[in-house]
Amino acid sequence: MEHGTERNRKRWEALTPEQKAAVERIRTKHQTPEYRAEEEVVREAVRLEFPPAHADAGLSALMEMLRAERERQGLSLSDITERSGIDKATLSKLETGKMANPTFQTIRTYAAALGKRARWVLEDAGVS
């Protein structure tokens, strides 16, 4: 299997002179300060319309309980990785709330690595 740079070189060589000129015009346009400024305006608009997701209070509390239990047992993230198969970066994101929508299976796996069981509880909406 070819590596990316070799494949790209072959694709470039297969282009006609007109196609190569068109690609170069696009590359040049994308490197201008005006284009980059316009691109940043669009990115900011997208960030405002679709802000990053954050874990809700209930999920944050559950993840805090898992972290506290891990620490109570004197376990490191590496220990949990060995027990659960969940990589350390993912565990860290879970514990810090940077993973806004983990699967229930991931939560169950983490809990099982602590010798615990995560369960669903259905409550009235007025209950915090």
Beta strands, then each sheet from edge to edge (+ up, - down):
end
